[in-house]
Amino acid sequence: MKKLKPLMFVGTGSDVGKSIINTAFCRILLQDGYRPAPFKAQNMSLNSYATPDGLEIGRAQAVQAEACGLECIVDMNPVLLKPTGNMQSQVVLNGKPIGNQTAKEYFLSDNKAHLFEEVMQAYSRLEKKFNPIVLEGAGSISELNLKARDITNMRMAKEVNAVTYLVADIDRGGVFASVFGSIALLPEDEKKLIKGIIINKFRGDIDLFSEGRSILEKITGVPVIGVIPQFNHITIEEEDSVGLMTKNKKAVDGKINVCIIHLKYLSNFTDFNRFTELDDLNIYFTSEVEQLKKADIIILPGSKNTVSDMQYLNESGLANQLITCFNTGKAIYGICGGYQLMGEKIIDPFHVESDIESINGLGILPVTTTLTAEKNSSQCNFNFLDSKEKCMGYEIHMGQTKSIGNSSPLATLANGLSDGYFLNNRVWGSYIHGIFDNTAVLNSILRPFLKAEVVINNYHEFKEREYDKLADFIRENVDVQAIYKQLGL
């Protein structure tokens, strides 16, 4: 198989669709007999994933690895920034946290040379094993105030001589200005790397954009190689939490309403993707007390800062309403940080999250959490309650949660340890992300609301079909052969 040049997708801004298009080409290259691997030098996201060897990367690169038919490894995303509040982010380097920094400290300090060395070492290890590497940029390629310290976008493209395509979101408006401006602001050596433009999220008749395509090509000197329609018939995990703004925020009459509390530091919102397969369910994210009251099932999701989110629940009135919902018998479940919030107390003796050393939780579960400096990142196999079904998930958390009095574990891990706290069928908490991807868990929480057991196809097989559908859809709307030509085929 011929060695191809690296392929890169960059954007005019955040949430323009880089991750999805990157995922599509990971699958296209795999279908065509290559051995691709994804790479993103630096990701800023609260959606993360545990690698098989217990390290942490951005969830998007784990999804892209899956599209490549690979287990994810930390070299695919060597730098991960996880916002923690107060303009700070936890810096995760090569899968392990190395401390917290403010945005000013991270983006304006001189540490980027060292980080770029680490990034290039990771890339080099990948490049020796896979063909080609499919790189993803971050945000906009033309943030001039940050460009000198940018280790993710055109600096990376230039370093590896990547065949680079600019992705723009036409749905948000201003596509001509954003595409032209993004390219015009690049220095000449970087402009030469942009081999094509992809217009994403087009609504309506694509033929109506034929003149727009010609105009863009004329003013930029770069070909438009694809116009991708807005779609909702393919299910691929989203990377950017910006996408949460477009998700449903209200209860719906006649449906089983599953309410996800929209915490300020909500993490791993992909934990709830599998609910969308069930027509009887309405999934919505809310921070409104009135919408919380209408829920049949309430889920407290992961949080990157449980102390701050506990304060937020208290100040917003959500805490009192959650306790009322609990007292009236509503179903309430907590995942990771949400599990911690459901307990009696959260203790932060090492100031991992804030200057507050202790804060009372919701008091729904008889557990206490002590935040620790060490992070637990691991994939896990488990049995849920007394089910014989082998379940899968992953843990990413800083903290230990202990029962007050007798323990009542929710799950038994394959290594013999236990997880979570089971109060009753309607109330429990767990550290396991992805727990709802398992049919045994879905049946347990939906049994009071549905007449029959949930029958869902194998989730891995479902995702494989969706990757193939995405690849077919992109082939229909992007000149893939033009890209192959640029890659050296």
Helices and strands as residue ranges (DSSP letters): E 7-11, H 18-31, E 37-39, E 42-44, E 48-50, E 56-58, H 59-67, G 74-76, E 79-85, E 88-93, E 96-102, H 103-108, H 112-129, E 133-136, G 147-149, H 154-160, E 163-169, G 170-172, H 175-184, H 188-191, E 194-202, G 206-209, H 210-220, E 224-229, G 241-246, E 256-261, E 266-267, G 269-277, E 281-286, H 289-293, E 297-300, E 302-303, H 306-316, H 318-327, E 331-335, H 337-341, E 345-347, E 358-360, E 367-370, E 376-384, E 391-397, E 400-403, E 411-413, E 418-419, E 421-424, E 427-430, G 435-437, H 439-446, H 459-477, H 480-487
